[in-house]
Amino acid sequence: MDGPFFKDYFKSLRGLHGWDDGDPFSVNYLGHPWMGAVAGRIFVQNDPKGKEFSFSNDGIYWKSRLKALGWSAAYSATFELSPMGEAALGNIGGDPWPDGLTYHDLVITPTVGTGVLITEDLADRYIVHWLERRATSVPLMAATRSFLNPARSMANLMRFKWPWYRDGRNSLRVTSQMNQLKADAQED
């Protein structure tokens, strides 16, 4: 590459400083954590051991989510600091954006994002599972799975699966049919 690309890139990296990057609250505390949760979920979905875990208070679950935190941190650092990330392509930290690169995005994205991922696991285990055992409406179950797990839904879409897809669980239609059969059997 010709021109000031590398000069501007290294200038941006040297500009890494402080905590306040000038972004609004919604970007810093909603958007970045959500992206961290999506990155962590992508790791979980590609982890043969971790992808079928529901929330549980055992070492295997927490080890899996700790690995997701590491992946999310690597994603965040790559997005912010790599030659193909904001530090280079947008010259964040250079003259156009003087607030530039801060430690905020490198910390909040993976840590709060992993908290979001774990919260989604909790919602999936204690709310979505509860509903799936009782509901016969496929659209209701699909909507509940999708809306209570937005980062998982986005990660599913990125791997060309339906937003409500779950690794290792019956399809919604099968679950609905089983619930209807149970209800019919109880009526008899």
N, C-alpha and C positions, 0 to 999 in steps of 0.2 A: 504494500500500500504506500502510496505517495502522499505527502502532505503532513499535516500536524496530528494525524490520528494517534500515534503512540505518545507524542509529546502531551497532547490533551488528555489521553488515557492516564498517564502517570501523574499528571497534574491533578486529575480527579481523585486518584487514589491517595495522593498526599493530602487532599482536602478532607479526608475522613476525620470527623470530629464530633464531639458532643452528642446530644440526645435529640434536640429539636430540629427537625428537618423542614418545618414549615407546612407540612401536610395537614389537612384537616383531621379531626378526630375520627371520622368515618373511614378514612383511608388507613390511618395508623392502627386503630384498635378494632376495626371490623374487617376491612379488606385484606390487610397483611396477615392477620391470624387465619382468616378463611383460606388464603392461598397456602399458608403453612399447613393447615389441616388437609387440604387437597394433596399437597406434596407428600405428607405423611401417609395418607390413605393410599396413594399410588404405591408407596413402598409396601404397605401392609398387603395390598392386593397381589403383589408380586412375590411375597414371602410365602413359600409353600407351607411353612409351619404356622405362620401367624394369621393367614387370611381367613381362617374359619373360626378364630377365637371370638367368643362373646366376652363382654366385660366380666372379669373375675378378679378376685384379690389373691392371685397366686403369682409366683415368680415367672412362670412361662409367659403369661399375658403381659406383665410389666416389662419383661425383657424385650418382647416384641415391640411394644410401644416406645421403649427407649431407643431401639434401633430406628423406628420411624422418626423420632425426634432428631437423631443424627442425620438421617436422610433429608429431613426438612431443613436442618441447619446448612447442610451442604448445598441444597437447592437455593436457599436464600443467599448464601455467600456467592454462589455462581451467578445468580441473577443480578446481584448488586455490584460485584467486584470483578467479574471476569472480563476479558477483552470483548466478549459478545454480550455483555450485560449493560446495565445503566451507566456504569463508570465510563464506558467507552462510547457506546452508541448514542447516548443522550448527553454525553459530557456532563453528567450530573456531578456537581462539585466544582465545575469550571465556571466560567463567566455567565453562561445563560441562566444557571440555577445556583445562586450563591449559597443558599442554605445547604445544598448538596448532600453528600453522603454523610450519614450519621450512624452511630451504633444502634440506634433505635430499631431500624428495619432488620438488622442482623440478629437482634435479640428477640424482639416481639414476634416476628413471623414464625420462627420454629417453636418457641416456648408456649406462647398463648395458642398457637395453631395446634400443638399437641394436646393442650387442654381442651380445645374444641373437639379434636378427634376422640378423646376419651369420653367427653360429654356425649358425643353422638353414640359411642358404644354403649354408654349407660342408657340412653333413650331407646336404643335399639333393643337392648335386653329387657328392660323393665316396662316400656310402654308399647313398643311395636310387637314384641313377642306376645304380650298380654292380649293385644287386639287381635293378632293373628289366630290365637286359640279360640276366639269368640266370634269373629266377624265372618260373614259369608259374602260380603261385597268386595269383589276384586278391585274396583276403582278406589274404594275407601282404603283398602290395605296398601295399594300402590301409592296413593297420595300420602298416607301416613309415613310409609317408608321413605318417600322422597323428601317431604317437607321437614321431618324430624332429623334427617341426616343430609343436609345440603352439600357438605363437602364430599361425602361418600357418593352422592348422586352425581356430582360433577366428575369425580374420578371414574365412576362407572361410564359416563358418557365419553370420557377420553379414551376408554378402552372398547368403545363401540358396544356397550351393553346398555340395557334400559336403566334409567335412574334408580328404579326400585329393586334391581338385581341384588342378590346376596349369594356369596360363595357358600356352598355347603348347605343351602336351605331349599326346601321344596319351592317350586314355582308358586306364584300366587293363586293360579287357577287350581292346582292340586290341593293347596291348603284350603281354599274356599270349598272345594268339593268334599274334602274330608270333614270340614266343620258342618256342612249341610247334612252329610250322612249321619254325623253324631246327633245333630238336632232332630233328624227324622227318627233315629233309633230311640231317642228319649221320648218322643211323642207316642211311639207304639207301645 
